Structures are given as C-alpha cells and as structure tokens.
Amino acid sequence: MYRSSYAEVTGIPVALLGAGMYGALLPLIAARRLWPGAPPAIGVWTFALALGGTLYSAYLSYLEVSVIEAICIWCVVSAALVTAILLLSVRELRAASGSAGATGPSD
C-alpha cells in the first residue's frame, strides 16, 4: 500500500481528521433541520467547519495533482461533499440574515 508523507498531520491520520470534521458537521446539520428555533451560531459553525474542510481539501487536491501525482477517489468524493455542504451553508446563512432584517409588518 502506498503511503504518502502527507497522510498524517502531527501524527494524526488525515482520514481521521476528516472523519472528525464530518462527525462534528452531522449534529450541526441535523440541528438546523430538526430544531426550528436553532440558534444562528449553529449555522455559523457549520459554515466555519465546511470552509475549513473545503480549504484543506483544496490543498490536498493540489498535493495529489502536483506533488504526489496520484489521485485518491475517496479524497475527491470528500472534497466534493464538503464543498457542497459549504455552498448550502452559505445559502442558509444568506437566507437567515435576510429574514433577520424583517422585524415586523411594514404598514
């Protein structure tokens, strides 16, 4: 099995870091869907985690293509998934900020 020096960060496998990110995103996304009165901070944390994951995935994708010269299909799928989560979280934040400005009927 081929093992790159980029497979770990300070001794922690990158796959474990990714699993931790998804493990943190899952309850945040579930709370936004199942809890109508969820605090806005949940959306912000979802965005922040997804942004970090997307940026790190972009870095790893660069390494795959330019340095390692090998493509990991699991990495590509993860990058696409976390990017989709990021885009959806941006859309939700925009919708929440638009509705937050509405304080009542405009008579």
Backbone as a printed PyTorch tensor [residue, N CA C, xyz], in Angstrom:
tensor([[[  0.8510,  -1.1830,   0.0000],
         [  0.0000,   0.0000,   0.0000],
         [  0.8890,   1.2350,   0.0000]],

        [[  0.5910,   2.1610,  -0.8860],
         [  1.3520,   3.4040,  -0.9910],
         [  0.9550,   4.3400,   0.1350]],

        [[  1.9440,   4.8960,   0.8290],
         [  1.6600,   5.8010,   1.9410],
         [  2.4980,   7.0590,   1.7580]],

        [[  1.8230,   8.1890,   1.6530],
         [  2.4710,   9.4740,   1.4490],
         [  2.8410,  10.1030,   2.7890]],

        [[  3.8390,  10.9530,   2.7590],
         [  4.1970,  11.7060,   3.9690],
         [  3.1120,  12.7260,   4.3140]],

        [[  2.1990,  12.9730,   3.3820],
         [  1.0970,  13.9090,   3.6140],
         [ -0.1240,  13.2300,   4.2320]],

        [[ -0.0290,  11.9410,   4.5260],
         [ -1.1630,  11.1880,   5.0590],
         [ -1.4210,  11.4650,   6.5360]],

        [[ -0.4840,  12.1700,   7.1910],
         [ -0.6420,  12.4820,   8.6090],
         [ -0.3110,  13.9460,   8.8640]],

        [[ -0.9540,  14.4960,   9.8860],
         [ -0.6470,  15.8470,  10.3570],
         [ -0.3330,  15.7040,  11.8410]],

        [[  0.8830,  15.9940,  12.2100],
         [  1.3780,  15.8170,  13.5860],
         [  1.0090,  14.4490,  14.1510]],

        [[  1.1730,  13.4280,  13.3240],
         [  0.9180,  12.0620,  13.7570],
         [ -0.5220,  11.6140,  13.6930]],

        [[ -1.4330,  12.5030,  13.3240],
         [ -2.8530,  12.1570,  13.2220],
         [ -3.1840,  11.9070,  11.7550]],

        [[ -3.7410,  10.7390,  11.4320],
         [ -4.0870,  10.4690,  10.0340],
         [ -5.0920,  11.4930,   9.4930]],

        [[ -4.8610,  11.9410,   8.2740],
         [ -5.7480,  12.9170,   7.6380],
         [ -7.1680,  12.3550,   7.5390]],

        [[ -7.2800,  11.0550,   7.3080],
         [ -8.6090,  10.4380,   7.2360],
         [ -9.3420,  10.5680,   8.5690]],

        [[ -8.6320,  10.4670,   9.6740],
         [ -9.2520,  10.6210,  10.9870],
         [ -9.6920,  12.0700,  11.2130]],

        [[ -8.8980,  13.0220,  10.7420],
         [ -9.2870,  14.4310,  10.8340],
         [-10.5590,  14.6890,  10.0340]],

        [[-10.6300,  14.1040,   8.8360],
         [-11.8270,  14.2540,   8.0070],
         [-13.0410,  13.6170,   8.6570]],

        [[-12.8630,  12.4420,   9.2350],
         [-13.9780,  11.7840,   9.9220],
         [-14.4440,  12.6250,  11.1050]],

        [[-13.5050,  13.2410,  11.8050],
         [-13.8640,  14.1220,  12.9100],
         [-14.6560,  15.3270,  12.4390]],

        [[-14.2460,  15.8800,  11.2860],
         [-14.9730,  17.0240,  10.7360],
         [-16.4130,  16.6330,  10.3910]],

        [[-16.5700,  15.5000,   9.6970],
         [-17.9170,  15.0500,   9.3480],
         [-18.7090,  14.6870,  10.5980]],

        [[-18.0260,  14.1350,  11.6110],
         [-18.6880,  13.8140,  12.8670],
         [-19.1900,  15.0560,  13.5850]],

        [[-18.4960,  16.1820,  13.4140],
         [-18.9470,  17.4470,  14.0060],
         [-20.0280,  18.0990,  13.1470]],

        [[-19.9320,  17.9540,  11.8330],
         [-20.9190,  18.5590,  10.9410],
         [-22.2850,  17.8830,  11.0560]],

        [[-22.2990,  16.5880,  11.2530],
         [-23.5610,  15.8490,  11.2720],
         [-24.5430,  16.3820,  12.3150]],

        [[-24.1620,  16.5290,  13.5840],
         [-25.1490,  17.0560,  14.5340],
         [-25.5130,  18.5130,  14.2770]],

        [[-24.5790,  19.2860,  13.7310],
         [-24.8910,  20.6810,  13.4110],
         [-25.9460,  20.7610,  12.3110]],

        [[-25.7570,  19.9750,  11.2730],
         [-26.7190,  19.9740,  10.1620],
         [-28.0590,  19.4070,  10.6270]],

        [[-28.0190,  18.3530,  11.4420],
         [-29.2610,  17.7640,  11.9590],
         [-30.0160,  18.7750,  12.8220]],

        [[-29.2850,  19.5240,  13.6330],
         [-29.9360,  20.5310,  14.4870],
         [-30.6150,  21.6040,  13.6540]],

        [[-29.9510,  22.0370,  12.5700],
         [-30.5500,  23.0580,  11.7050],
         [-31.8240,  22.5440,  11.0440]],

        [[-31.8660,  21.2680,  10.7540],
         [-33.0340,  20.7010,  10.0580],
         [-34.1680,  20.3600,  11.0200]],

        [[-33.8290,  19.8750,  12.2060],
         [-34.8350,  19.3210,  13.1090],
         [-35.2710,  20.2760,  14.2150]],

        [[-34.5350,  21.3420,  14.4180],
         [-34.8160,  22.2720,  15.5130],
         [-35.1480,  23.6330,  14.9190]],

        [[-36.4330,  23.9520,  14.7640],
         [-36.8330,  25.2110,  14.1190],
         [-36.2690,  26.4500,  14.8070]],

        [[-36.1110,  26.4190,  16.1150],
         [-35.6070,  27.5810,  16.8350],
         [-34.1170,  27.5230,  17.0940]],

        [[-33.3770,  26.7900,  16.2470],
         [-31.9290,  26.6270,  16.4510],
         [-31.2330,  27.9850,  16.4350]],

        [[-30.2910,  28.1910,  17.3420],
         [-29.5730,  29.4660,  17.3620],
         [-28.7740,  29.6740,  16.0770]],

        [[-28.6380,  30.9220,  15.6350],
         [-27.8890,  31.1980,  14.4060],
         [-26.4340,  30.7410,  14.4720]],

        [[-25.8840,  30.6200,  15.6620],
         [-24.4930,  30.1830,  15.7900],
         [-24.2680,  28.8030,  15.1920]],

        [[-25.3010,  27.9690,  15.1780],
         [-25.1640,  26.6330,  14.5910],
         [-24.8580,  26.7520,  13.1010]],

        [[-25.5420,  27.6640,  12.4280],
         [-25.2630,  27.8840,  11.0080],
         [-23.8670,  28.4340,  10.7740]],

        [[-23.4350,  29.2940,  11.6710],
         [-22.0870,  29.8710,  11.5520],
         [-21.0320,  28.7890,  11.7540]],

        [[-21.2220,  27.9290,  12.7430],
         [-20.2700,  26.8410,  12.9810],
         [-20.2560,  25.8560,  11.8210]],

        [[-21.4260,  25.5810,  11.2550],
         [-21.4880,  24.7010,  10.0820],
         [-20.6770,  25.3000,   8.9440]],

        [[-20.8870,  26.5960,   8.6920],
         [-20.1380,  27.2860,   7.6470],
         [-18.6370,  27.2410,   7.9260]],

        [[-18.2340,  27.5260,   9.1610],
         [-16.8140,  27.5770,   9.5060],
         [-16.1390,  26.2160,   9.3170]],

        [[-16.7790,  25.1540,   9.7790],
         [-16.2120,  23.8130,   9.6050],
         [-16.1350,  23.4350,   8.1330]],

        [[-17.2000,  23.7200,   7.3910],
         [-17.2160,  23.3790,   5.9680],
         [-16.1850,  24.2060,   5.1990]],

        [[-16.0070,  25.4640,   5.5730],
         [-14.9920,  26.2940,   4.9160],
         [-13.5950,  25.7360,   5.1780]],

        [[-13.3200,  25.4040,   6.4320],
         [-12.0190,  24.8120,   6.7610],
         [-11.7940,  23.5080,   6.0120]],

        [[-12.8230,  22.6760,   5.9680],
         [-12.7070,  21.4070,   5.2480],
         [-12.5050,  21.5960,   3.7570]],

        [[-13.1900,  22.5650,   3.1840],
         [-13.0500,  22.8360,   1.7510],
         [-11.6560,  23.3650,   1.4320]],

        [[-11.1680,  24.2800,   2.2420],
         [ -9.8160,  24.8260,   2.0060],
         [ -8.7470,  23.7470,   2.1580]],

        [[ -8.8870,  22.9010,   3.1830],
         [ -7.9060,  21.8320,   3.3690],
         [ -8.0100,  20.8080,   2.2420]],

        [[ -9.2290,  20.5240,   1.7890],
         [ -9.4070,  19.6100,   0.6570],
         [ -8.7780,  20.1740,  -0.6100]],

        [[ -8.8930,  21.4920,  -0.8010],
         [ -8.2560,  22.1190,  -1.9680],
         [ -6.7440,  21.9580,  -1.8990]],

        [[ -6.1780,  22.1410,  -0.7040],
         [ -4.7360,  21.9580,  -0.5110],
         [ -4.3340,  20.5140,  -0.8070]],

        [[ -5.1060,  19.5640,  -0.2850],
         [ -4.7880,  18.1550,  -0.5290],
         [ -4.9510,  17.7990,  -2.0040]],

        [[ -5.9410,  18.3740,  -2.6680],
         [ -6.1260,  18.1260,  -4.1000],
         [ -4.9440,  18.6610,  -4.8910]],

        [[ -4.4460,  19.8230,  -4.5060],
         [ -3.2440,  20.3710,  -5.1350],
         [ -2.0760,  19.4010,  -4.9480]],

        [[ -1.9000,  18.8880,  -3.7390],
         [ -0.8140,  17.9410,  -3.4820],
         [ -0.9690,  16.6800,  -4.3260]],

        [[ -2.2100,  16.1950,  -4.4350],
         [ -2.4570,  14.9910,  -5.2340],
         [ -1.9860,  15.1780,  -6.6720]],

        [[ -2.3550,  16.2950,  -7.2530],
         [ -2.0760,  16.5260,  -8.6700],
         [ -0.6190,  16.9380,  -8.9040]],

        [[ -0.1140,  17.8520,  -8.0910],
         [  1.1840,  18.4640,  -8.3650],
         [  2.3710,  17.7900,  -7.6990]],

        [[  2.1860,  17.2270,  -6.5390],
         [  3.3220,  16.6940,  -5.7850],
         [  3.3170,  15.1730,  -5.7770]],

        [[  2.2280,  14.5940,  -5.3140],
         [  2.1490,  13.1420,  -5.1610],
         [  1.9560,  12.4520,  -6.5060]],

        [[  1.2750,  13.1290,  -7.4250],
         [  0.9540,  12.5960,  -8.7550],
         [  0.1480,  11.3010,  -8.6680]],

        [[ -0.8230,  11.3140,  -7.7620],
         [ -1.7540,  10.1940,  -7.6050],
         [ -3.0710,  10.7650,  -7.0890]],

        [[ -4.1690,  10.2670,  -7.6320],
         [ -5.4930,  10.7440,  -7.2460],
         [ -6.1530,   9.7030,  -6.3470]],

        [[ -6.6820,  10.1730,  -5.2330],
         [ -7.4110,   9.3240,  -4.2910],
         [ -8.9000,   9.5790,  -4.5050]],

        [[ -9.6370,   8.5660,  -4.9310],
         [-11.0560,   8.7500,  -5.2240],
         [-11.8220,   9.1340,  -3.9630]],

        [[-11.4420,   8.5960,  -2.8120],
         [-12.1070,   8.9520,  -1.5530],
         [-11.8970,  10.4330,  -1.2420]],

        [[-10.7090,  10.9210,  -1.5420],
         [-10.4070,  12.3380,  -1.3050],
         [-11.2280,  13.2340,  -2.2240]],

        [[-11.3940,  12.8220,  -3.4630],
         [-12.1840,  13.5940,  -4.4240],
         [-13.6450,  13.6380,  -3.9870]],

        [[-14.1710,  12.4940,  -3.5590],
         [-15.5600,  12.4380,  -3.0950],
         [-15.7390,  13.3070,  -1.8540]],

        [[-14.7940,  13.2200,  -0.9280],
         [-14.8690,  14.0340,   0.2900],
         [-14.8020,  15.5190,  -0.0380]],

        [[-13.9050,  15.8940,  -0.9470],
         [-13.7840,  17.3020,  -1.3370],
         [-15.0830,  17.8080,  -1.9550]],

        [[-15.6960,  17.0020,  -2.8070],
         [-16.9640,  17.4090,  -3.4280],
         [-18.0680,  17.5250,  -2.3770]],

        [[-18.1130,  16.5890,  -1.4470],
         [-19.1560,  16.6000,  -0.4140],
         [-19.0180,  17.8010,   0.5110]],

        [[-17.8070,  18.0760,   0.9870],
         [-17.6340,  19.1960,   1.9150],
         [-17.8350,  20.5330,   1.1940]],

        [[-17.5000,  20.5970,  -0.0880],
         [-17.7510,  21.8150,  -0.8530],
         [-19.2480,  22.0360,  -1.0270]],

        [[-20.0010,  20.9610,  -1.2660],
         [-21.4650,  21.0740,  -1.3720],
         [-22.0610,  21.5360,  -0.0430]],

        [[-21.5500,  21.0030,   1.0580],
         [-22.0300,  21.4290,   2.3830],
         [-21.7240,  22.9090,   2.5840]],

        [[-20.5380,  23.3460,   2.1640],
         [-20.1690,  24.7550,   2.2820],
         [-21.1410,  25.6360,   1.4950]],

        [[-21.4140,  25.2740,   0.2480],
         [-22.3100,  26.0820,  -0.5820],
         [-23.7220,  26.1420,   0.0040]],

        [[-24.2010,  25.0160,   0.5250],
         [-25.5200,  25.0110,   1.1490],
         [-25.5340,  25.8490,   2.4250]],

        [[-24.4410,  25.8120,   3.1790],
         [-24.4000,  26.6040,   4.4120],
         [-24.3480,  28.0960,   4.1050]],

        [[-23.6850,  28.4750,   3.0140],
         [-23.6720,  29.8900,   2.6050],
         [-25.0850,  30.3240,   2.2450]],

        [[-25.7750,  29.4970,   1.5080],
         [-27.1530,  29.8080,   1.1240],
         [-28.0430,  29.9690,   2.3540]],

        [[-27.8810,  29.0860,   3.3280],
         [-28.6810,  29.1760,   4.5510],
         [-28.3290,  30.4230,   5.3580]],

        [[-27.0510,  30.7650,   5.4310],
         [-26.6570,  31.9730,   6.1640],
         [-27.2340,  33.2220,   5.5110]],

        [[-27.2090,  33.2500,   4.1930],
         [-27.7860,  34.3940,   3.4820],
         [-29.2820,  34.4910,   3.7280]],

        [[-29.9610,  33.3610,   3.6880],
         [-31.4030,  33.3580,   3.9250],
         [-31.7080,  33.7780,   5.3560]],

        [[-30.9060,  33.3180,   6.3100],
         [-31.1290,  33.6750,   7.7130],
         [-30.8630,  35.1410,   7.9470]],

        [[-29.8390,  35.6960,   7.3080],
         [-29.5390,  37.1190,   7.5090],
         [-30.5910,  37.9920,   6.8220]],

        [[-31.1680,  37.5130,   5.7470],
         [-32.2330,  38.2520,   5.0800],
         [-33.5110,  38.2640,   5.8890]],

        [[-33.8190,  37.1480,   6.5380],
         [-35.0280,  37.0940,   7.3480],
         [-34.8330,  37.7680,   8.7030]],

        [[-33.5740,  37.9020,   9.1500],
         [-33.3160,  38.5440,  10.4330],
         [-33.5930,  40.0520,  10.3540]],

        [[-33.5050,  40.5980,   9.1620],
         [-33.7550,  42.0240,   8.9930],
         [-35.2290,  42.3630,   9.0240]],

        [[-36.0760,  41.3630,   8.8410],
         [-37.5120,  41.5960,   8.8630],
         [-37.9960,  41.5780,  10.3040]],

        [[-38.3410,  42.7300,  10.8320],
         [-38.7430,  42.8200,  12.2300],
         [-40.2460,  42.8250,  12.4170]],

        [[-40.9760,  43.0150,  11.3990],
         [-42.4370,  43.0250,  11.5260],
         [-43.0840,  43.4950,  10.2620]],

        [[-44.4100,  43.6070,  10.2650],
         [-45.1030,  44.0340,   9.0570],
         [-44.7800,  45.4960,   8.7380]],

        [[-44.7170,  45.7740,   7.4790],
         [-44.4120,  47.1480,   7.0390],
         [-45.7050,  47.8530,   6.6540]],

        [[-46.3920,  48.3820,   7.6250],
         [-47.6590,  49.0950,   7.3770],
         [-47.3980,  50.5220,   7.0170]]])
